[in-house]
């Protein structure tokens, strides 16, 4: 299609039939009308596989203290939880931190401040590995000595 025809089609002065020549009326996507598409049973959703291996991390951004229950339920299941309290006012955020402190004390977990008003709650069987900056490392890929 020439540039004048494209401009005319864009302005709506002529019909734009260019796309129609690429479609084949005989094309079938493999399903008949009313037939549902079925996933191969060997394929697992990532969340299912992660749950089986215990590799889940929950993120909760509560709006009020009422949302603390979601944090507690995830943590009781053994899921590390990232609490983002930036959307809360200071008084409610303090209550949620107090709740989380009781939660980790009761279940022998740990709490770590990630950034301002963002905390990581780790269950007892989870190890938090903090990375050492590359400049301070004595071994590794960039060691030139």
C-alpha positions as CSV (number, residue, x, y, z in Angstrom):
1,X,0.0,0.0,0.0
2,X,1.4,3.4,-1.0
3,X,1.9,6.2,1.5
4,X,-1.0,8.3,0.0
5,X,-3.3,5.3,0.3
6,X,-2.1,4.6,3.9
7,X,-2.7,8.3,4.8
8,X,-6.2,8.1,3.2
9,X,-7.0,4.9,5.1
10,X,-5.8,6.5,8.4
11,X,-8.0,9.5,7.8
12,X,-10.9,7.2,7.0
13,X,-11.3,8.3,3.4
14,X,-10.9,4.8,2.0
15,X,-11.3,1.3,3.3
16,X,-8.1,-0.3,4.7
17,X,-8.2,-3.8,3.3
18,X,-4.5,-4.6,3.7
19,X,-4.9,-6.7,6.8
20,X,-7.6,-8.9,5.2
21,X,-5.3,-10.5,2.7
22,X,-3.2,-12.0,5.5
23,X,-6.1,-14.0,7.0
24,X,-7.0,-17.4,5.7
25,X,-10.6,-18.4,6.1
26,X,-9.6,-22.1,6.4
27,X,-7.4,-21.4,9.4
28,X,-8.4,-23.3,12.5
29,X,-6.9,-22.8,16.0
30,X,-7.5,-26.4,16.8
31,X,-10.7,-26.0,18.8
32,X,-14.2,-26.2,17.6
33,X,-16.8,-23.7,18.8
34,X,-17.8,-24.7,22.4
35,X,-14.8,-26.9,22.9
36,X,-12.5,-25.9,25.8
37,X,-8.8,-25.6,25.5
38,X,-7.1,-28.2,27.8
39,X,-3.6,-27.8,29.2
40,X,-1.3,-30.7,28.9
41,X,-1.4,-32.4,32.4
42,X,2.4,-32.7,32.4
43,X,2.7,-28.9,32.4
44,X,2.5,-27.4,35.8
45,X,1.8,-23.9,36.7
46,X,4.8,-22.2,38.2
47,X,3.0,-21.4,41.4
48,X,2.2,-25.1,41.9
49,X,5.8,-26.2,41.3
50,X,7.1,-23.5,43.6
51,X,4.6,-24.5,46.3
52,X,5.7,-28.2,46.1
53,X,9.4,-27.2,46.6
54,X,8.7,-24.7,49.3
55,X,9.9,-21.8,47.2
56,X,7.3,-19.2,47.7
57,X,7.6,-15.7,49.0
58,X,4.5,-13.7,49.9
59,X,4.2,-10.0,49.4
60,X,1.6,-8.1,51.3
61,X,0.8,-4.3,51.1
62,X,-1.8,-3.7,53.8
63,X,-4.1,-0.7,53.7
64,X,-5.1,-1.0,57.3
65,X,-4.5,-3.2,60.4
66,X,-7.3,-5.5,59.2
67,X,-5.0,-6.8,56.5
68,X,-2.6,-8.1,59.1
69,X,-4.4,-11.4,59.0
70,X,-3.1,-12.2,55.5
71,X,0.4,-11.7,56.8
72,X,-0.2,-14.0,59.7
73,X,-1.8,-16.8,57.6
74,X,1.1,-16.8,55.0
75,X,3.7,-16.8,57.8
76,X,2.0,-19.7,59.6
77,X,2.2,-21.7,56.4
78,X,6.0,-21.3,56.5
79,X,6.1,-18.7,53.7
80,X,8.5,-15.8,54.0
81,X,6.5,-12.6,53.8
82,X,7.6,-9.2,52.5
83,X,5.5,-6.5,54.3
84,X,5.3,-3.2,52.5
85,X,3.8,-0.7,54.9
86,X,4.3,2.4,52.7
87,X,0.6,2.7,52.0
88,X,-0.4,2.9,55.7
89,X,-0.5,5.8,58.1
90,X,2.2,5.7,60.8
91,X,-0.1,4.6,63.7
92,X,-1.5,1.5,61.8
93,X,2.0,0.7,60.4
94,X,3.3,0.6,64.0
95,X,0.5,-1.8,65.0
96,X,1.3,-4.1,62.1
97,X,5.0,-4.2,63.0
98,X,4.0,-5.0,66.6
99,X,1.8,-7.8,65.3
100,X,4.6,-9.1,63.1
101,X,7.0,-9.0,66.0
102,X,4.7,-11.1,68.1
103,X,4.2,-13.5,65.1
104,X,7.9,-14.1,64.6
105,X,8.5,-14.5,68.3
106,X,5.7,-17.1,68.6
107,X,6.8,-19.0,65.6
108,X,10.5,-18.6,66.2
109,X,11.1,-16.6,63.0
110,X,13.0,-13.5,62.3
111,X,12.2,-10.0,61.0
112,X,14.6,-7.8,58.9
113,X,14.1,-4.3,57.7
114,X,14.6,-4.2,53.9
115,X,14.0,-0.5,53.4
116,X,12.0,2.3,54.9
117,X,8.6,0.7,56.0
118,X,9.4,-2.6,54.2
119,X,10.2,-5.7,56.2
120,X,11.0,-9.3,55.5
121,X,9.5,-11.9,57.9
122,X,11.4,-15.2,57.7
123,X,10.2,-18.5,59.2
124,X,12.5,-20.5,61.5
125,X,13.6,-22.9,58.7
126,X,14.5,-20.1,56.3
127,X,18.0,-18.7,56.0
128,X,18.4,-15.1,54.8
129,X,21.7,-14.7,52.9
130,X,22.9,-11.2,52.7
131,X,25.2,-10.5,49.8
132,X,28.6,-9.0,50.5
133,X,29.6,-6.2,48.1
134,X,32.0,-7.4,45.4
135,X,34.7,-4.9,46.4
136,X,35.0,-6.5,49.9
137,X,35.1,-10.1,48.7
138,X,38.4,-12.0,48.8
139,X,37.2,-14.8,46.5
140,X,35.0,-14.9,43.5
141,X,34.8,-14.1,39.8
142,X,36.4,-10.7,39.8
143,X,39.3,-11.5,42.2
144,X,42.5,-10.2,40.4
145,X,45.1,-11.4,42.9
